[in-house]
Amino acid sequence: MNIVLLEPEIPQNTGNIGRTCVATDTCLHLIGPLGFQINEKAVKKAGLDYWPNLKLKTYISYRDFMEKNPGAKIYMATTKAEKIYTEVDYEEDSFIMFGKESAGIPEEILVQNRKNCIRIPMMQDIRSLNLSNSAAIVLYEALRQKNFKNMQTKGALHRLSWE
């Protein structure tokens, strides 16, 4: 799986999403311009000690991303979509794109990709969910559909056993 952040603005969100990507063996794609420096303390703090293990790809622009990922199946998360994120059959190499915190994915991009736009249901008076929460919600649905392939699905106690 692939998570794509288009022009993210808040380093803590990107750090949290990076940690989720490491936990799920998901590649994180960052499309600039970014609202922060990748080496910022806030990004690394949110990702804790997981950041060095992150599969990370960066791009200077949306066009650069599209040129370097030809034929990619991209689902675009937006509050404006008609389709709910659970109504999609995700492929193992899907790209799930999220826009910047203040504005989302530009509508010029959305209208060109209408059939691949997805949304998370919420009450009408809520503008949007936090970016890192949204990424986790959609990513884990995509992984659930693949039966959490290659992931640890049983928990274990540290000092005691379940028996």
Beta strands, then each sheet from edge to edge (+ up, - down):
strand 1: 2-6
strand 2: 27-31
strand 3: 56-59
strand 4: 74-77
strand 5: 83-84
strand 6: 95-98
strand 7: 117-119
sheet 1: 3+ 2+ 1+ 6+ 4+ 7+ 5+
end
